[in-house]
Amino acid sequence: MPSTIDPAATAWLLASTALVLLMTPGLAIFYGGMVRTTGVLNMLMMSFIAIPLVTVAWLLLGYSLAFGDDAGGGVIGNLAHAGLAGIDPGTVRGGVPELLYLTFQLTFAILTAALVSGAIADRAKFSAWMVFVPLWALAVYSPIAHWVWGPDGWLAKFGALDFAGGLVVEIASGASALALALVLGPRIGFKVDAMRPHNLPFVLLGAGLLWFGWFGFNAGSALKADGLAAAVFLNTLVAGCLGMLGWLVVERIRDGRPTTFGAASGAVAGLVAITPSCGSVDTLGSVIVGLVAGVVCSFAVGWKFKAGYDDSLDVVGVHFVGGVVGTLLIGLLANQVMTGGARGLLYGGSLAQLGKQVVAVLVVAAYAFAVSFALGKLIDRTLGFRVSKEDEIAGIDFALHAETAYVEGVHGHAPRGVFGHQHGQGDRDH
C-alpha cells in the first residue's frame, strides 16, 4: 500500500465521501414518500438519526473492529484504533489520509443502518430504534465489513468478491430488515388496507439523490481516480438504467401500465445489484446485472404477501434480493480485465467463483439475520420495540414526535379504502 498521500486519489475520495453521505438524506426522502401521511416525519428521522448514532459508535469501536488488524481467524479486528488511537492527519492508508478512509467507510455504515428502518415503518418506537442502531453497527455491520473488506478478513481470503457492498451493505441490511419485521410483526391493516405511498414526487426525488450518491458509493470504492473508477462509474449508470427498464417492462406486461413508482424502484434495484459486481463485470455485464435485478426484484416485492411478513418498504424485496442477484452474477460474469484475476463461468472460469459467492451470501445473510433478530428480541422484551395500537392507528408522527408533516395528518390516518388500489414498491395488492 502506498505510504505517501496521492493528491488525486484524496480529492476523489473527499468528493465520494460527500456523495455517499448525501445518500442517507436521499434515502430519508425516498422512504418518507413511500409511507402514509401520518408517518412521514418518523420515517425521515429514522434515517437522519442514524448519522450521529453510527458516527459515535464508529469512532469509538466500529472502525477498529472492521478495519483494524485482525484479532484472529479473520473474524474481527482488534481494538488498536478504538477512539481513533494511532490515527492522526499524517497517517496514510492506501494512498489517502486514514482519517478520510475512515470517514468514507463511516458513510457506508450510516447508510446501511438507515436502510433497515424501511422494514419497520409506521410501527417502531423511535427510542428503541435509537438503541438498536449503534448496537447493530457494532455487532452486525463491523464484523461483516471485516470479513469482506478487512486486511485479513476470512471471506476476503476465501476469495469472495464484493467491490462496494453487496454483502456488507445490501444483504446485511436486507437480512436484518427481515429479522426486525418478524420481531415487530405486521402493521395493523396489513393485507387489508391499501397503504399507498403518499408522495410519489418525494420517492422520485429520493431515488435521484440515491443514484447521484451511488457514483461515490461505487466508483469511490476504487480509492483512486483511475481507469477502474471510470469503468465502475459507467457500470453504475448502466445498471441503474437497465434496472428501471426491466421493472417497467414487467409492470407494462403484468399490470398494464408503467408507473413512476416502478421507475424509481427499478433504478434502485439495478443500482443495488451492481454494487457488489461493479468492479468485476464489464459494461455488457452491467447491462445483464441491471436488467436481471429489475425483473427479479419487481416480482420479489410481492413475496411478502404470500409469506406473511410485513416488510413495509420492501427492503427485503429490493435490497436483499438485488444484493443476492448482483453478488451471485459475479460468479458468472466476472471479467479478468476488471478483477485482475478471477473469472466468471461465462468468461472462461470454473464454478469455483460462483461457489465462493454462494457461500458468502449464505454466511452473511444467516449472521445478519440471527444477530439482528436477537438484538430486536432483547430490545422488545426490555424497552418494547413496537408502539401501542392506539399510537399506530392515530399516527406515529404526532404520538412520538408531537409533530405532523401535514395539517390533515394531526388526527390520524385516512379511513380504509380512501387511498384506493396500490401499485408500487411499498405495499402492492396482487
Number of C-alpha atoms within 10 A of each C-alpha: 7 10 12 14 17 16 14 15 19 20 13 20 27 18 14 24 24 16 23 28 22 19 27 29 21 27 26 28 26 30 28 29 26 30 26 21 25 30 29 27 22 29 30 22 17 25 26 18 17 25 21 12 19 27 19 15 20 28 18 18 22 29 28 25 29 29 25 21 20 22 14 12 11 20 21 25 29 18 21 16 20 19 17 17 12 9 16 11 9 12 16 20 17 17 20 26 23 18 16 18 19 19 20 25 19 24 24 21 25 29 25 25 28 25 26 30 29 28 29 29 26 26 25 26 21 20 12 18 19 15 16 19 24 23 16 20 23 21 18 24 25 24 26 27 27 28 29 28 22 25 17 22 25 21 25 18 15 14 15 25 30 26 24 26 27 29 32 30 27 31 31 31 32 31 27 31 30 25 26 25 26 18 20 21 17 18 22 13 11 16 16 10 19 20 25 23 24 18 18 17 15 19 26 21 17 24 25 19 21 27 22 17 22 26 24 26 29 27 29 26 23 23 21 22 18 13 11 20 22 16 19 30 21 17 31 30 22 24 34 32 22 26 36 25 22 26 31 27 19 19 21 12 10 10 13 10 14 19 16 16 21 26 26 26 29 33 30 29 37 39 36 36 37 41 31 29 35 34 30 31 30 21 17 12 23 33 22 21 34 35 26 24 34 37 23 21 30 25 14 19 22 19 15 18 16 7 8 13 20 23 31 27 25 28 28 29 24 30 29 30 25 33 34 26 25 32 32 27 27 31 29 21 26 30 24 17 14 19 17 10 10 23 26 23 19 14 15 13 18 15 13 15 23 24 14 18 24 16 16 25 22 13 14 22 22 16 18 27 23 16 17 26 21 15 21 25 19 14 17 16 9 9 13 17 25 22 19 15 12 11 17 22 20 19 25 30 25 20 22 18 12 9 16 22 15 11 10 12 20 18 13 21 18 15 8 12 11 12 15 11 14 16 22 23 26 26 27 17 15 9
